Amino acid sequence: MEGNPEHAGRLLVRGGGRLLGDVALSGAKNSALKLMAATLLTSGPCRIRRTPRISDVDTMTEMLRALGVDVARDGDELFVSAAGHLNDCAPYELVRTMRASIVVMGPLVARLGEAMIAMPGGCNIGPRRIDFHLRGLEKLGAAVEIEHGFIKVRCGQLRGAVVSLDYPSVGATENLVMAATAAEGETVIENAAREPEIADLCAYLRGMGAEIEGEGTSTVRVAGGRPLHGVDHTVVADRIEAGTYLIMGAATAGDVAVHGLDAEHLELFLTKLGDMGVEVAAHDDVIRVRRDGPLAPVDVSTLPHPGFATDLQAQMMVLLLLAEGTSILTENVFENRFVVVDELNRLGAGITTSGHHAVVSGPRGLTGTVVEAPDLRGGAALVTAGLVADGVTEVRGMHHVDRGYEDLVGKLGRLGADVERVADQGER
Ligand code: EPZ
């Protein structure tokens, strides 16, 4: 990472230009990481195509190698084999780096009958609890204990059961579906998450020989005990990357088309853009937005899919700043996902928050300055703000953004954005 401007810590964004052109979407971060974890379920070779070149995939690669899995990369393809001796312990320094590591728990318990995962801890958008994961595994017959900062899960044989989730947790649904493939009998997960990435994981598991139905609905059924083999799978396109570029296109009064995604994955989001006066056209796997007139304010509430995606909340806040009126944005998924508001306000946003509500009044003229990305999607929001701010915005902490956006500078540059990566002081 050092010395390569591509991964340098800061991004200079000169605002004012319109974004025009096309974006080839990468594979979804929030699917690829789980498909990688699911390779633990079989000793057969797995080929994962359209894997995004992002740092979270690098971290999951390190995690799998620490567990004894062979991982090779060729461009956007991963070749993974969990055929050798596997370790059952996911180390703290990797779990701390990426919370999503928790999704190795289900597959490890399924394959080895035990797992030791360092407690992931929270992050700045919330405590990120894992109680639904652990309760669900206990329902499937596992014994769970937590000591010395590690979650220890053991079971002789997992047994199918009905698991009702208090909340449609994405990670809990994924861990439990993967564990259930090794349980004796049928497992029914009620109040399951319905995100498109869950459907992608289930298609992948079915390709391995698993028997699963109901993904995309609130009730997923898994007939456990089927022998699982290797699979060749292409990761679903990243709907959050898509939404981010579509917001950037609308914010800059541009004309942007993203390629590779089923518009159904962003249905409510696209409706909201339309309600604001953005021209939206979707056909085949292309979604295009155009805007040359004023924007109307809209109220937005984030909810589990098919509700408005919390991962697009911060970016949407910037678009709402350009609307002629006041919008109320309500964050219902995470406890503390307005962290970026302070940095947006340093650009002149004037956003006020109270609990889970943010009041966004526009149209606001933003002026460029130095800002610090607090997290992945907050960083994407700051880049979006820089595209419409007067002058130059320097976004620091771009390592957060590199976790989830492949080739951001290249994709933005091809849309005509005036962006440049620069190294932090002291970086070579
Ligand atoms: C996944 O996180 C995504 N991450 C998140 O994307 C996304 O925001 C989130 O789903 C919601 O869509 C990955 O897929 C790697 P949850 P996850 O379990 O699985 C509470 C991004 O920017 N909860 O649905 O952790 C939890 O505290 C990231 O790409 C419990 O209380 O999300 C949170 O408030 C950010 N107990 C809410 O549920 C549990 O056992 C949603 O969490 C589990 C969750």
Residues whose N, C-alpha, C, O or C-beta is under 5 A from the ligand:
A	BS01	EPZ	N30 A100 P127 R128 R129 I130 D131 F132 H133 P168 S169 V170 G171 A172 T310 D311 V333 F334 E335 L376 R377
